[in-house]
Amino acid sequence: MPDEIQKLARKVGVPTARRHIFLCADQTKPKCCDKALSLEAWDYLKGRLKELGIAEQGGVLRTKANCLRVCARGPIAVVYPEGIWYHSMTAANLERVIDEHLVGGEPVKDFVFARNPMDAKLG
């Protein structure tokens, strides 16, 4: 594998990631929530993970997804490897997910609407 891509992967924390959160934000055609609300949630997530020191090298990756295809009660988020799907991910609700799930390891049941863990099913 080219050294350049391995360097970039290390820089963003791919080798040390414990969890990865995808957040539906900045949608081309907003359906699950207002676009401004999704961007506010995304900015909060980015800033808070960095503030806590868990962004990238701290073991939590984050990705802004244009659409997670569950177009209701957004912003929608999904956390892997647990495959926990969350609805209503406003800044305040994201704080609970960050604290209780991303840091503490316990999903926030109040916002969970689906579970599909990534495990040996594919192997």
NORDA-V14170 format. One record per pair of residues at least 4 apart in sequence whose C-alpha atoms are under 8 Angstrom apart, sorted by the first residue. I is the first residue (numbers start at 1). J is the second residue. D is the distance in Angstrom with one decimal. If there is no record, write none. Layout:
# NORDA-V14170
i: <I & I>
j: <J & J>
d: <D & D>
This chain:
# NORDA-V14170
i: <1 & 1 & 2 & 3 & 4 & 5 & 6 & 7 & 8 & 9 & 9 & 9 & 10 & 10 & 11 & 11 & 12 & 12 & 12 & 13 & 13 & 13 & 13 & 13 & 13 & 13 & 14 & 14 & 16 & 16 & 16 & 17 & 17 & 17 & 17 & 17 & 17 & 18 & 18 & 18 & 19 & 19 & 19 & 19 & 19 & 19 & 19 & 20 & 20 & 20 & 20 & 20 & 20 & 20 & 21 & 21 & 21 & 21 & 21 & 21 & 21 & 21 & 22 & 22 & 22 & 22 & 22 & 22 & 22 & 23 & 23 & 23 & 23 & 23 & 23 & 23 & 23 & 23 & 23 & 24 & 24 & 24 & 24 & 24 & 24 & 24 & 24 & 24 & 24 & 25 & 25 & 25 & 25 & 25 & 25 & 25 & 25 & 25 & 25 & 26 & 26 & 26 & 26 & 26 & 26 & 26 & 26 & 27 & 27 & 27 & 27 & 28 & 30 & 30 & 31 & 31 & 32 & 32 & 32 & 32 & 32 & 32 & 32 & 33 & 33 & 33 & 33 & 33 & 33 & 33 & 34 & 35 & 36 & 37 & 37 & 37 & 38 & 38 & 38 & 38 & 39 & 40 & 40 & 40 & 41 & 41 & 41 & 41 & 41 & 41 & 42 & 42 & 43 & 44 & 44 & 45 & 45 & 45 & 46 & 46 & 46 & 47 & 48 & 49 & 49 & 49 & 49 & 49 & 50 & 50 & 53 & 53 & 54 & 54 & 54 & 55 & 55 & 55 & 55 & 56 & 56 & 56 & 60 & 68 & 68 & 70 & 72 & 73 & 73 & 74 & 74 & 74 & 75 & 75 & 75 & 75 & 76 & 76 & 76 & 76 & 76 & 77 & 77 & 77 & 77 & 78 & 78 & 78 & 78 & 79 & 79 & 79 & 80 & 80 & 80 & 81 & 81 & 81 & 82 & 82 & 82 & 82 & 83 & 83 & 83 & 83 & 83 & 84 & 84 & 84 & 84 & 84 & 84 & 84 & 85 & 85 & 85 & 85 & 86 & 86 & 86 & 86 & 87 & 87 & 87 & 88 & 88 & 89 & 89 & 90 & 91 & 92 & 93 & 94 & 95 & 96 & 96 & 96 & 97 & 97 & 97 & 97 & 98 & 98 & 99 & 99 & 100 & 100 & 100 & 100 & 100 & 101 & 101 & 101 & 101 & 102 & 107 & 108 & 118>
j: <5 & 6 & 6 & 7 & 8 & 9 & 10 & 11 & 12 & 13 & 14 & 15 & 14 & 15 & 56 & 57 & 56 & 57 & 61 & 17 & 56 & 57 & 58 & 59 & 60 & 61 & 56 & 61 & 57 & 58 & 59 & 56 & 57 & 58 & 59 & 60 & 61 & 59 & 60 & 81 & 59 & 60 & 61 & 79 & 80 & 81 & 102 & 60 & 61 & 62 & 63 & 79 & 80 & 81 & 60 & 61 & 62 & 63 & 77 & 78 & 79 & 80 & 62 & 63 & 64 & 65 & 77 & 78 & 79 & 42 & 62 & 63 & 64 & 65 & 68 & 75 & 76 & 77 & 78 & 38 & 64 & 65 & 66 & 67 & 68 & 74 & 75 & 76 & 77 & 35 & 38 & 39 & 41 & 42 & 64 & 65 & 66 & 67 & 75 & 30 & 35 & 36 & 38 & 39 & 64 & 65 & 66 & 35 & 65 & 66 & 67 & 66 & 34 & 35 & 71 & 72 & 70 & 71 & 72 & 73 & 74 & 75 & 76 & 37 & 38 & 71 & 72 & 73 & 74 & 75 & 38 & 39 & 40 & 41 & 75 & 90 & 42 & 74 & 75 & 90 & 43 & 44 & 90 & 91 & 45 & 75 & 89 & 90 & 91 & 94 & 46 & 64 & 47 & 48 & 91 & 49 & 91 & 94 & 50 & 55 & 62 & 51 & 52 & 53 & 54 & 55 & 60 & 98 & 54 & 55 & 57 & 58 & 58 & 59 & 60 & 59 & 60 & 61 & 62 & 60 & 61 & 62 & 102 & 76 & 77 & 76 & 87 & 87 & 88 & 87 & 88 & 89 & 87 & 88 & 89 & 90 & 85 & 86 & 87 & 88 & 89 & 85 & 86 & 87 & 89 & 83 & 84 & 85 & 86 & 83 & 84 & 85 & 84 & 117 & 118 & 117 & 118 & 119 & 115 & 116 & 117 & 118 & 114 & 115 & 116 & 117 & 118 & 107 & 112 & 113 & 114 & 115 & 116 & 117 & 112 & 113 & 114 & 115 & 111 & 112 & 113 & 114 & 111 & 112 & 113 & 93 & 111 & 93 & 94 & 94 & 95 & 96 & 97 & 98 & 99 & 100 & 101 & 108 & 101 & 102 & 107 & 108 & 102 & 103 & 103 & 104 & 104 & 105 & 106 & 107 & 108 & 105 & 106 & 107 & 108 & 106 & 112 & 112 & 122>
d: <7.5 & 7.4 & 6.7 & 6.1 & 6.3 & 6.1 & 6.2 & 6.1 & 6.4 & 6.2 & 5.2 & 7.2 & 5.8 & 6.2 & 7.8 & 7.5 & 5.1 & 6.6 & 7.8 & 5.9 & 4.5 & 4.6 & 7.5 & 6.7 & 8.0 & 7.2 & 7.5 & 7.6 & 6.7 & 7.5 & 5.4 & 7.2 & 7.5 & 7.5 & 4.0 & 5.5 & 6.4 & 5.0 & 6.0 & 7.8 & 6.5 & 5.0 & 6.4 & 6.7 & 5.5 & 6.1 & 6.9 & 5.6 & 4.5 & 5.6 & 7.6 & 5.6 & 5.2 & 7.2 & 7.5 & 6.3 & 4.9 & 6.4 & 6.8 & 5.7 & 4.4 & 6.5 & 5.8 & 4.8 & 5.8 & 6.1 & 5.4 & 5.4 & 6.5 & 7.0 & 7.8 & 6.4 & 5.2 & 5.6 & 7.9 & 7.0 & 6.0 & 4.4 & 6.8 & 7.0 & 6.1 & 4.7 & 5.6 & 5.2 & 5.9 & 7.7 & 5.7 & 5.4 & 6.2 & 6.9 & 4.6 & 5.7 & 7.7 & 6.4 & 6.0 & 6.0 & 5.7 & 7.1 & 6.8 & 7.7 & 5.8 & 7.8 & 6.2 & 5.8 & 7.9 & 7.9 & 6.0 & 6.5 & 7.9 & 4.7 & 6.1 & 6.8 & 6.3 & 5.8 & 5.5 & 7.1 & 7.2 & 4.1 & 4.3 & 5.7 & 4.7 & 6.4 & 7.7 & 6.9 & 6.9 & 7.9 & 7.2 & 6.7 & 5.1 & 6.0 & 6.5 & 6.3 & 6.2 & 6.2 & 7.7 & 7.2 & 6.2 & 7.8 & 5.7 & 7.5 & 6.1 & 6.2 & 7.7 & 7.0 & 6.1 & 7.7 & 6.8 & 5.3 & 4.9 & 7.5 & 6.2 & 7.1 & 6.1 & 5.9 & 5.8 & 6.1 & 7.3 & 6.9 & 6.3 & 7.7 & 7.5 & 6.0 & 6.1 & 6.2 & 5.4 & 4.8 & 7.9 & 7.8 & 6.2 & 5.0 & 7.9 & 5.9 & 3.7 & 5.9 & 5.8 & 6.7 & 5.3 & 6.1 & 7.6 & 5.5 & 5.2 & 7.8 & 7.2 & 6.9 & 7.8 & 7.2 & 7.9 & 5.6 & 5.3 & 5.4 & 4.8 & 6.3 & 6.3 & 5.4 & 5.0 & 6.8 & 7.3 & 5.7 & 4.8 & 6.4 & 6.1 & 5.8 & 5.1 & 6.6 & 6.8 & 6.3 & 5.5 & 4.4 & 6.1 & 5.4 & 5.2 & 6.6 & 6.9 & 7.2 & 7.1 & 6.0 & 5.3 & 7.5 & 7.4 & 6.9 & 4.4 & 6.3 & 8.0 & 5.4 & 4.5 & 4.2 & 6.2 & 7.3 & 6.7 & 8.0 & 6.2 & 4.7 & 6.5 & 7.2 & 5.6 & 5.9 & 5.1 & 6.1 & 5.1 & 4.6 & 6.0 & 7.4 & 5.5 & 6.7 & 6.9 & 7.1 & 6.9 & 5.4 & 5.4 & 5.9 & 6.3 & 7.0 & 6.6 & 6.0 & 6.1 & 5.7 & 7.6 & 7.1 & 5.1 & 6.4 & 7.1 & 6.1 & 4.8 & 6.1 & 5.3 & 6.1 & 4.7 & 6.3 & 5.5 & 6.6 & 6.6 & 4.4 & 4.5 & 4.8 & 6.6 & 7.8 & 7.6 & 6.5 & 8.0>
